[in-house]
Amino acid sequence: MKSFMKWVGAVAAVVLMTSAATAANDLAAGKVKSVNADKKEFVLIDGAGKDWTIKFADNVVINRGGKESATDLKVDDAVSVCYDKGIRTWTAHYILVKEGDTKDYQLRRGTFKNF
């Protein structure tokens, strides 16, 4: 029984480490429903009307009209978000506010073929 519990613990540790190591940045788009600066999080409403609570990373970049800051997110902003989907929380690293000249911009994922 003791060896079985060690085996289960080892498998769980490997699964957790693998999922953290292979976590890729995901993309989401929607509208900001609320911002809670004290908790360092915001609520995003996606296209299907579902609410998603996303934490701000310590080094989050918010791009509004080509100017980058760490604090310029407001309720009702239309945004595209690049975030890490963690086990318990989602953490935003880059937020593109869609307004003015950037209203039709989208965040995309890809790789460079040549440099």
N, C-alpha and C positions, 0 to 999 in steps of 0.2 A: 504494500500500500504506500509505503514511504517513497519508493522509487517511482511509482506512478505519479505521485504528487509532484516530485521533482521534474519529471518528464513534462507534465502539464504546465508547470511554471516556466520551464525552459521554452516550450513552444509558444506560450503567451508572450514571453519577452521578445522572442524572435519576430513574431507577428507585429507587435507594437513598434519595434525598432525598424522593421522593414517598411511599414506603412508610413512612418515619419520620414524615413530616408527617401522614399519614392514619391512623396507627396509633391505633385506638380501644381503650379499656379493654375487656378481656375478663373473663369471670367463670368461675370454676371452684369446684367443691365436692368435698370428700373428707375424708380423715383424714391427719393429720401423721404421717409415718413416722419422720423424723429431723429434727433441727435442728442446724446447724453455725454457731455464732456467729462463729467465726474467719473463715469464708469468707462470712459474711452471706448464708446460704441455708438453705432447708429442702426436704425431699422430701415431696410430696403424693401420696397414693394416691387415684386417682379411683374412681368407681363401677364401672368395668370392671376394676379391679385394676392399672391402669397407673401407673407411677411418673413423676412430673414434678418436676424440680429447678427451684425458683423462687428468685430472688435477692430480698433485702430492699432496697427503695428506701431512700435516705438519710433520707427523711421518712416512713417506713412508720408506719401507725397500726394497732395491734392492739386490737380492742374485745373485752373479756372482761367479760360481765355489765354492760355499760353504762359501764365504766371503760376509758379509752383509755390505751395506753402504746406503747412501741416495742420492748419486750423480753419480753412476756408470752405466748410461744408455747411449748407443750410437746408432747412426743411423745404420740400417741393423741388429740389434740384433733380434734374434728370441726369443720371450718371451711368458710367461703365466702371466696373470695379474689377481689379485684379487681386485675388485673395488666395490664401492657403486654406484648404479645407482640412482642419484638424479633427481630432477625435471628438472633442467637446465643443470647440469654438472655431469659428471662421475668422481669419485675421486679414484685413485689407492692407496691402502694401502700396497700391497705386489706385487713385480714384480720378477719373476724367469727368469733369462737369461739362455737360453738353449745353452750351449756350452761345449766342452770338456766332462768331466764325467757326466755333467747334461743335455746333449743334448736330451736325451730321457725322461727326467723327465716331469711330468705333475702335475699341481695343481688339487686337487680333493676336493669335499665337502662331508661331512659325519658326522656321530655321533659315539661316543664310546658306545659300548654295555656294556662292563665291563672295569674296570680300573685296 
